[in-house]
Amino acid sequence: MDTKTAIKSAIDTANMISIAYLDDLTDEEMMHRPSPGCNHIKWQVGHLIVSENNMIDQCLPGSMPPLPDGFAKRYTKETSDSDNPDDFDNKATLMLLYEQQRASTLTALESIDVDDLSREGPESIRSYCPTVGAAFLMQDAHWLMHAGQWAVIRRQLGRDPLF
């Protein structure tokens, strides 16, 4: 297995797990917080979309489609404490934006020369993505980190474990 195929496989596995956890949740359930001070799923998904767009576009400028006007501002650290569903996009919009961003991430991965994966990551994300390849792998790790929180929320909502 070559490097790009391994990265795509990791991203695809994270995608399968994450989407399974989100699939049957309602908009209302996505506003549930697992504990005080923790972020609800709607904010987390928006944050993940913004992060993916930002990381990949910094590594390969122009590779990611622009997010809708005001989208990134709805998913900042400052908005994470809001419990008002009207402050966030609905699930259908979030999932559509996710699919668009993810498709662009995979297209960017396919298009990049394998040697460029070892290039130093952009300075603004270098502390957690030291290389361009690490930025692509972060799409796997970041989504799975949040999916672990969703597993707890799903149990609190009375759902059976999926995995």
N, C-alpha and C positions, 0 to 999 in steps of 0.2 A: 504494500500500500504506500503510495507516495504522500508527501506532506499535505498537499492541498486536499487530497481525498480523506486523509485522517482528520483534518480540521472540519471538513464538511460533514463527516460522519459524527463528530462530536456535537456540532451545531444541530444536526438532524435529530440526534438522541435527545438533546435538551428540548428541542421543539416538540417532539412526541410527548415527553413527560409534561411539559408546561401546558400544552394545548389540552391534554387529557384532564388536567386539574381545572382548567378554566371552562371546558366545554359545557357542562351542565349548570354552571352558576348563573344566577339571574343578576341583573343590574343591582338590585337591592342587596343581594348576598355579597356582591363584590365591594360593598361599602363596609362590610364587617371588619372590625379590628380584632386581632387575636388577643390583645391585651392593651391596656392604656399606654399611650406613647408609641405604639407600633402603627405602621402604615397600613391602610386598607388596600385591597387588591387593585381597585381602579387607579389609585395614585401610583401604585407600583408598576402596573402595566404601562401607564403613560410615561413614567420615568424610564422604564426599560426601552421604550420606543425612542425617546429623546436621546438617551445614552447611545443606543446603537447608531442612530443617525449621526450623532456628533463624532463618535470614535472612528467610524469607517470613513466618514467624509473628511476628517482631518488627515487620515492616512492616505486617502485617494481622493483629493478634492474634485468635486463635481460628480462623484459616483453615486451619491444618494439623492433621492427625490426630496424636494423641500417639504417640510412639515407645514400643515395649514397655519395661517396667520393666528398667532396667539397660543398655539398648542403648547410650545415649550414653556411658556409662562404659567400655564395651568398645572405644570408638573415639576415645580421647583421645591426646594426644601421649605420655603416659606408657605407653600400651599398644602403641605403634607398633613397639617393638623385640621384641615377643614373636613367636616362631616356632612357638608351640604352637597347632595348629589348633583345639583345644578352647576357646581363649580368644575365638574369633570365631564368628559365625553361619555356617551353611552357605550355599552359593550360592543355593539355592532360596529361603531366608528373606530373604537380602539383596535378591534381585531382586523378590520380592513387596513388601517394604517400599519399595523404590525406586519401583515402579509406583504404589503408594498415595500416596507423597509427591509424585511427579511429577504425578499426576492432580489432586491438591489444589493444587499450584502453578499448573497451567494453569487450574483453576477460579477461583482467586484472581485471576489475570491477567485472565480474561474478565470478572470481576465488578467490577474496579476502574475508577473513572472515569479516563479518559485524562489528565486534568489532575493527578490524584493521583500519576502516575508522576514528575512533576517535584518532588514534595514532598521535603524533606530526609530522608535516610535516618536510621534510628535511630542514636543516638550511638555505641553499642557496635560498629557496623559501618561507620560513616561514613567511616573512613579508606580503605576499599576499595569502599564502596557509598555514594557521596555523596547519591544520590537513591533513591527507591523503585524507579524504573525500572532503575537500575543493579543493584539487588538481584535483580531478575528476570533481567537480562542476565547476571549472575554465574552463573546456573544453566547457561548455555551455556558461558561461558569456563572455569569451574571444572572441569566435566566434561571439556572438551576438553584442558585442561592435563594432567589425569591420564591421559586416553586416549593422549596422546603417550608417556607412560611405558609404557603397556600395549603399544604397538606394539613397543617395544624388547623387552619380556618375551616377546611372541609370537615374535619373531625368535630369541631365545635358546632358546625351546622348539621351534624348528624349523618354525614356521608360516610360510607364504608371506605376503607383504604383501597386505592387503585393499584398500588405497586407494593 
